[in-house]
Amino acid sequence: MIKSVLVANRGEIACRVFRTCRELGIATVAVFSDADAGALHVREADTAVRLPGAAPGETYLRGDLVVEAALAAGADAVHPGYGFLSENAGFARAVTGAGLTWIGPPPDAIEAMASKTRAKELMGLPPLRLDEVGEDDLPLLIKASAGGGGRGMRIIRQLADIKSQLLSARAEALSAFGDDDVFVEPYIEGGRHVEVQILADAHGTVWVLGTRDCSLQRRHQKVIEEAPAPGLAPETAAELHTLAVRAAKATDYRGAGTVEFLVADGAVHFLEMNTRLQVEHPVTEAVFGIDLVALQFRVAEGEALAPAPPEPHGHAIEARLYAEDPADGWAPGTGTVHHLAVDGVRLDRGYADGDTVSVHYDAMLAKAVAHAPTRAGAARLLARALERARVHGPATNRDLLVRSLRHPDFADVGAARLDTGFYDRNLAELTAPPPGAHHAALAAALADASARAGRFGGWRNVPSQPQVKRYGDHEVRYRLTRHGLEADGHPGVRLVAAEPGRVRLDIAGVVREFAVACHDGTVYVDSASGCHALAVHPRFTDPSDLVAPGSLLAPMPGVVVRVADGVEEGCRVVAGQPLLWLEAMKMEHRVTAPAAGTLTALHAVPGRQVEVGALLAVVASEDEAV
């Protein structure tokens, strides 16, 4: 029997495994980098061991240090979570070689399937050879052999791009998985990403736990997942199940695994087998009423599964809440999570109030999961829970998630628009500014006035010059008189009540309540219809805040990975030309020239850590030079 387990991971998945361990009476051990010293998963573990350093390559990807930590803490088992070393056969062998129980598939099965190239060969689908591809093979997809999650993936639409994209993909794969091996396969556009969850024991039983649809993706990373995959023809579902069992039996598989496919025009295309737990496993747990992590422990302890899994019930949908700005090229965010609350649904989180999102790791804050008797019911429940959520801190994709769940292309499966191109088609409307910001700004101003009234002896309710406040793009001009609120641009709005953290307004006869909180120069105004995060502006601009035209500022904290060949001060550039690359959240982010002109300054140096807003380069446009 397993008595103590070390989770070789961090964040949400470590917290998820710890939860099951507490229910099973198993002691828990966390590992943590210096950047994670105060992280939630460290606080939730019974004991924790430091891995010196911050970058994944120094810490969570150091299998030798993780094994040493397990032995030092007295653990008798290791659970890998997902990502990092979860699909590393060498790490699995090191764990078992140290006399520890490995909570995962046999190393030989990992070796056969975790490498995407070997998996395709095992399934009779050898990958393309780079030296043999031609124009007729386009478009192509570069993929990392040793991991997933969108890391190391690049779409190739022109053969001339292969060299530069290979360089970028390999660098990203090495940073994320400690292995820069990549391969190339045909890129199938307009398909659905469908996967099958399996669970196998050491006694010959293989459970097929239905399908999941993970088609809503950005940058090849899943955003919204659901079970079962809706609208599949019975014969297609049967084929998927058969192929999944074949993959498991071909490798003498044990434990939890996922076989992934693209379904396009009724045809099934094998993608890969993930020899680990998936991020989206909660939707399968909800539909089948099981705990996959507990079952992983049972299988690792040698127990036999029942001959057949439980019967599925209802529909479940999961949404990944990321610290990122979809309207700004999905730029990841960092900073303090001041408040995070999502009620009415399951929430698997890696951050609590006061925690800091760092530049070193994935930007996912939490996963929200709704289960209901029908797909429509689950989508409605999840959308409303996210809409009413309180998320104060870095910019997030919360509004995008709500709109995605309510979009006709998602809601109406019969419309046949549920595919991997969903965000390419719909991003503009899904990221449009939410309505009601002017009312939110007014509520913020009135909450601030209430706080000041408390400090200085009460409301000013006599005619005077209007009070002026600026929030985001909105200037609020208002008076509080004996006759009530008078606010420019807000006819028919009446103040019902105000206190420092809460304002009630009568807007055209409908009373609406706004909760107001301010953190680090941003005011968060939450209402029943969503949230507005508005920058609080001073009355006068500080001259030091001004930057020269053409300045390229770091959009996020990160490390300068490289500068493009031939880019140096004084060189001519064209609009959109890649100038340099930053690495943040285990992903590379390209910085391009905003206009045609001359590079008059270049401050970016490969290997240098930069903070958000740091000046990277300056491009004097042709118009300025004239």
Secondary structure, 3 states (H helix, E strand, C coil): CCCEEEECCCHHHHHHHHHHHHHHCCEEEEEECHHHCCCHHHHHCCEEEECCCCCHHHCCCCHHHHHHHHHHHCCCEEECCCCCCCCCHHHHHHHHHCCCEECCCCHHHHHHHCCHHHHHHHCCCCCECHHHCCHHHCCEEEEECCCCCCCCCEEECCHHHHHHHHHHHHHHHHHHHCCCCEEEEECCCCCEEEEEEEEECCCCCEEEEEEEEEEEEECCEEEEEEECCCCCCHHHHHHHHHHHHHHHHHCCCCEEEEEEEEEECCEEEEEEEECCCCCCHHHHHHHHCCCHHHHHHHHHCCCCCCCCCCCCCCEEEEEEEECEEHHHCCEECCEECCEEECCCCEEEECCCCCCEECCCCCCEEEEEEEEECCHHHHHHHHHHHHHCCEEECCCCCHHHHHHHHHCHHHHCHHHCCCCCCHHHHHHHHHCCCCCCHHHHHHHHHHHHHHHHHHHHCCCCCCCCCCEEEEECCEEEEEEEECCEEEECCCCCEEEEEEECCEEEEEECCEEEEEEEEEECCEEEEEECCEEEEEEEECCCCCHHHCCCCCEEECCCCEEEEEECCCCCCCCEECCCCEEEEEEECCEEEEEECCCCEEEEEECCCCCCEECCCCEEEEEEEHHHHC
